[in-house]
């Protein structure tokens, strides 16, 4: 079974978008660090999951999560046609936290990939958002494009919480607003270079409180979180620029080139130079 990482397919962009037709059975694979929206607009088929078969038909919207193992089946001569939008788990969770959506937490906790069936108007909105993102993808999507897609998607699939802001709505289990805001700001290059001290400044809390909160809500230390963001940005720069490995390491906050190479190898299983060559080959048909 193949295991996929997000940057292996994103080519340095915030998402990967494709209009897909499956006839027969696709390769079985496992998502390691990204989500994937499948918006079915024609045909019929299914997902083959560890928990069994999940039928799919036109009008279904499926969220495949990190850790989900699946293969897609297209039935009949026409097969299954869908938009496929993939994006990193880190950025999606930041968006969900900032917008205080409860549904993503429930979707993550579901025993199998959530299958959602919006009404006709909602489906049209989701498909239009997919189409818009797909048009932008060949020339380079931006994070703003992805946020616009998420906004359209969640406006359709996430009901508005009827509780007003205040004490009655404090049962939410997601991270506090100050932590979500700090995490959303950290991917900026100047913040990556400044590292954990900058994250403490953005959070406006003590280093110990930041560490406890980040561990509770994201399962990592501040250092691990910042290094993960630095490596993600480095992978994007390796894929899309011809800057030297040393320069990219410095841009991302790694003062030591040897430390950068060691961290990158642990995360991606290869050196920055080999990763760059592999990504450049993906641009050639």
Secondary structure, DSSP 8 states (H G I E B T S, - for coil): -EEE-THHHHTTSSEEEEEEEE-EE---EEESSEEEEEEEEEEEEEEEETTEEEEEETT-EEEE-TT-EEEEEE-TTT-EEEEEEEEEHHHHHHHHHHTT-SHHHHHHHSSS-EEE---HHHHHHHHHHHHHHHHHHTT---HHHHHHHHHHHHHHHS----S-SSGGGTT--S--HHHHHHHHHHTSHHHHHHTHHHHHHHHTS-HHHHHHHHHHHHSS-HHHHHHHHHHHHHHHHHHH----HHHHHHHTT-S-HHHHHHHHHHHHSS-HHHHHHHHHHHT--
